[in-house]
Structures are given as C-alpha cells and as structure tokens.
Amino acid sequence: MDLLSRLLSLIPVTGRLELRCLFGAPWKIDQAVSGVREIPYHVLLSGHAVLEDENGPPERLTAGDIILFPAGNAHLIHDGSGETAGPETKSRKASLIVFENDGTGEKADFLCGRFLLGAVPDRLLRDHLPGRLVVHSALPEPGDDVEGSAQSIVRTRLKQLIELMREEANDPGPGSEMFVNHLSAALFALTLRFATEGTQPPHGLLALSRRPRLQPAISAMFETPGEPWTLDQLSELCNMSRATFIRQFQEAIGRSASDVLTEVRMTIAGRMLLRTATPVAEIGEAVGYQSNAAFQRVFKRHIGVSPARWRSSGGNLQA
C-alpha cells in the first residue's frame, strides 16, 4: 500500500459540499476558524481571486484552483479590487446554499465545503500538511506535455472530478447530495496525490513518497508498529548507514524517524481505543510499549488526554 493510502486508511476523511458562491466584483469570502476535525476547502470554477491568511503572503487564484486549509485557520478570499463588498442574497438549490450578489465586475464562481476527519488522532495528517495548500489544477507545468506523465494524468482526473461536481451542483438529481459528498471526499485524496506528484516538493510525510530508498522503513512503521524498532534496524531495512538514514529522513520532512514512528503508533492506538474493547495495556503492547505506564505517558503527551479519557469521550477530547 502506498503512503497516501496508508494515511487515509488510518484517518478516514469524508467530504461535504455545502455552498456555491456566484459573485460579481467587488466581493469577499470571509471564513472564521473551522471546527475540530474540519478542513475547509474552496474550488474556484471560474474567474480570479486573491487569498489572504496567516500562512503566507497573499496569493493570486485562477479558475481550476483548489484551496485547502488543513489547520482550519481563518482566511479571506476576495476579488482584489480593494473595494467594499456589497450585500449578498442567500437561497437554496437542492442541498446547496447559494450566495449571490449584485456586483457588476468580473464574475467568480466557487464551490465551498469541508473535509471531515474521522474520530481518530489526526496529528499524523494535519501536522504533515501545510496550513494552506493551493493546487493549480488548470495550469500546465513543465512535464505536462509528456504523454502519460503522472502529473498530467492526475491533472486530467482532477479536472474531470471538478467538472462532475459542477454538473451535479448545477443540475442535481436523485441522490445528488450523497453523490457530491462522495466526490468531495475523493477530491481530498486526489488533491493530495496531485500535490505529491507535482513539480513543487511535497510537504511533510508525503515528501517521503519521493524517497523510495526510505520506503522499507515507512512500511515497517505502518505494518508492524509493535516491533521494538531502533534507528539501526530501520536503517538496515533501507540498506543505509544509521547516519545516512537519519540525515535523509530529516531532510525529507524535517522530522526524525523516531517522531514519525511515535505518531504512527499513537494514531493506531487511538483508533483501536475507539473501535475495540481491548484493554489499554494490550493496545499499548500492540503498538510497541511493553510498559503500560510508558504507553500512557506517551499517549497523553501526544494526544493531550489519557487513553481511558480518549476512549470514554469517543475521541472528542483533544488538547
């Protein structure tokens, strides 16, 4: 199983398409901090826009851009004119809420929704994605003219997926709400795949997909987290010296292999606590801790609450 599939199998992600924004300049979308386990997203179907948030300088957006906020931070998207946005009208079309205004400037058309993370520890996903992820699905990049290139194939599929979401939003039929939400969940996975295979270096854990020599270590962490893995053993799996393994891992994602192993173990443990009645100590042992006290200590430090409290809350308590 590839790295992205491993992540999504541990941390299930569903999607919900909720809004369509049809604006003429001047306009703005001003979104507050998102709720726990929510990753807001926007798809710019047509027009241009400017994105502003705390994760970097303002960024120009063009049709086909997909914007995700894995950290759920507040953000502002506007037409860039500097003029005050006018009032909006709100209506409903099937399952979508449609916002429109009377602006006479350049038109912009957005689909907006949320990706919803399952009730499992999500740091393994959130901490390894940028606070703001913008994917330019419509803009060709070097290599796109190479027939059959991975990036070109994903770009084509992404365009097709967005077009299908647009069609269902414009002309809903029986089952459209569920269908569009399933497409929305697929959008999350395909967007991350696109970002991983693009010309820009991927961020965080997904960067390891560009390091095939490190794959045996990653596979071992996910497949047999209960083994008492040491850096020497992991480096041997990759046919590297310990020093080379440590350096390459750190260079790839800015985290140590030991840190990632702990994150994988805590994610698996958190999932087991919610989905099984297995005693806490046995779960700790299953993910590599012979001492229950050690497991309890690491889990609380990593997740923010004790294993017992995490289980009793249904995964809804975090630091």
N, C-alpha and C positions, 0 to 999 in steps of 0.2 A: 504494500500500500504506500502511495506517495505521501509526502509530508502534509500537504494541504488536506488530503483525505483523512489522514490520521487526526489532524486538528479538528476537523468538522465532525468526525465520529465521536470524539470525546466531548466536544462542546457543540451540541446541536443548535443550529440557527434557523429560525423561521422568518418569514417576511410579511409585512403588511403595507400594502399601498393604500394611502388614505386621502391624499389631496391632489388636486390638479390646479395649478395657478396659471391663468391666462391674463397676462398683463401687457399694457402699453406703457412706455416710459412717460413719466417717472414712476417707479415702483420699488418696493423692497420686501424682502422676506426676513423677518427678524425673529430668530428662534432662540428660546431660552435653553438653559442646561437641560439635557434629557434625563429621563428617569433611569433608575437602576436597571441594568440588563437591556438597555435600548441603545441602538446605534442609528441615529437619523441618517437618511440619505436623500439626495435630490438627483434627478436626471433632467438635464436641460435638453428638451426635444428640439427647440428652435430658438433663434435669437442669440444675444450676447449678454453677459453679466459680469459683475465683479464680486468676488468673495473676500470677506474680511473676517478674521478671527484671531485668537491669541497664538496660533501655531505658526505664524509666519507673516510675511508681507502680503498685501492684497494680491489677488491672483485673478487674471482675466479668464473667463469661461466662454466656451463656444458650444454650439449645438453638438450633441453627442457626448458631452462631458458627464461623468458620474462622480458625485461628491459624497464621500462617507466621512463620518466623524466618530471613529472608534472610541474616543474618550468621552463622547457625548457632550462636548463643550458647546457653549453658546456661540452663535455665529450670525453674521449678517450677509445677505446676498442682495444686491441692488443693481440698478441699470447703469450706474456710473456717471450719471449726468450731474450729480450734486444737487439736483432739485428735490423739493419736498414731495414725497409720495402722496398721492391723493387717496380718497376713501375707496374701500373695496366692497363689493357685494358678495354674498355667500349664498350658494344654492347647493342642491344635492342632485347628483346624477348616478343612479343605482347606488353602489356602495361608496362612491367617491364624493367628497365635499369639493366643490369647485369655487375658487376665488377668482373674481374678475374686477377690473377697474375701468375707468373711462379715459385712461391715458391715451394720447394720440401719437406718441413717439414709437420707436421701434418695438415690435412685439416680442414677447418672451413666453415660452410655454414650458412649464415644469411639471414633472410627476414627482411627488414627495411621499415619503413613507418612513418606516422604521424596520430595522432588523432586530429581532428579539432573540436574546440569548437564553438558552435553557438554564434551568436552576442547577447549575454546577459551577464550581470555581472557574472564573473566566479570565484570570490574570494571564494564563498561558496564551490567550488570544489577544486581549486588549494590550498587554504590555509589550507585545511584539509587533504591533501595528503603529503607524504614525498617528498623531492626534487628528490629523487631517489627511485624507487620501483623495487625490483628484486623478481620475483616469480619463484620458482623452481618447475615447473610442473611435472618433471620426477622423482624427488627424494621422496621416501616414507617417511612419518613422523609417529611418534607414533600415533596409532589410525587408520592408513590407512588399517590395516589388519582387522579392524572391518567391517564386511559386512554391506553395506548400510550407512556407516558413511558419513556425509555431505561433509567432506573434500575429501573423496575417490571418491564420486560421481562427485564433481566439477572437481577434477583432471582428471578423465576419460573423461569428456566432453571437458576439455581444450585440452587434448591430441588429441581428435578427431577433434576439430576445427583447431588446428595447422596442423594436417595431411591433412585436406581438403584444407587449404591454400597452403600447399606444393604441393599437387597434381595439383591444378589449376595453380600454378606458373610454374610447370614443363610441364604441358600439357594443355595449355589454349585452350578453345573452344569458341563458340559464346556466348557473354555476360560475358566472364570471368572477364573483368575489373570491371564491376559493381558488379558482384557476389563476387569477392575477397574483394572489398571495403566494402560491407555489412558484410562479415565475419570479416573484420578488425574492424568494429565498434562493432560487437559482442565480439571480443577479449577484448576490453576495459572493457565492463561490466563484462565479465566472469573472467577476471584477478582481478578486484576489489572484486568480490564475493569470489574468491579463497583466496585473502589476508585477507578478513574479517573473513573467517571461518577457517583459518589456526591456527597452534599452537602458532605462534607469535602474540602478541597483535596487533590488527589493529591500524592504526594511525588516529588521528583526529576524525572528525564527525562519521566516520564509526565504531569507537570504541563503539558508543552508541548502536550498534546492539547487543553488548554483555551485555547490561544493560536493560533487559526487564522492570524493575521497572520504568525506565525513559521514556519508550515509550509513555505513555499518554501525557507527556509534549511535546515531539518532534512532535507527531501527531497534537497537538493543534497549535503549531507554524506554521506548514505547511498548515493545513486545514483552520484555522481561524486566519490568521495573523493580521486581522483588529481589533481583540479584544484587549482591553487595558490590556494585560496580566501583572500581577505582579508576583514576585517570590513567594509570598504567595499563589496565585491562582495556579500557576504551580506545586508547591509542594503538594498542596491539591489534584490535579489530580493524583499524583503519590502516594498518601497516605503516605507522608513523612512529617516530620517536615521541616520547612524552612532551618534550619541549615544542616540537613542531605541531603536535596536535593541539596543545594549549594555545599556541600562537594563532593557528589558523581558525580555531573556534572563536577566539576573542576578536580576531579581525573581521570575521564574517558577520557577527551580530552584536558585538560589544558586550557580551555576557560570557561567563565561564560555562564550561560543560557541566560542572557541579551544580550551578544555579539552575540550568535548564533541566537537569535530571530531577532536582527537587520540585520544580514547577510541574513536571510531568507526573511525578508521584502524588503530589497534592491534588492535582486535577482528578486523577484516577481515584484517589481515596475519597474525595468529596462526592464523586459520582456514586461510588459504592455505598457511602453512608446514606445517601438518599434513596437508592434503588434496591438495597438489600437490608436484611435484618442481621447481617453478620456483625458479631461483636467488634467493638472498636479496636481492641488489641489485635484481633485476627486481621482486620483491614490494614492496620499498621504493618504487620508482618508481611502481608501480601505485597506491600509496596516498598519493602526493603528495610523495615525498622524492627529489629529484634527486641528492642526495649519499648514498651508501651509509653513510658514517660518521655522518651525521646521523640516518639511519633506525636504525642500530644503537644509537646513543646514546639516542634517544627510546624505542625498544622496551625496552631494558634498564631504563631509569628507570621506565617504566610497568608492565612485566610482572615485572621482577625478575631476569630472566636474558637472555642474548643470544639473538637469533633462531636461531642454529645449535643452541644447547643446548635451546631450547624444542622445536625440530623433532626432535632426536635423542631427547628424553625422551618424545615422544608427547604433549606438553602437560601432563605430570605434575610439572613443576618450577615452583614459584612462590616469590616472596619470602615 
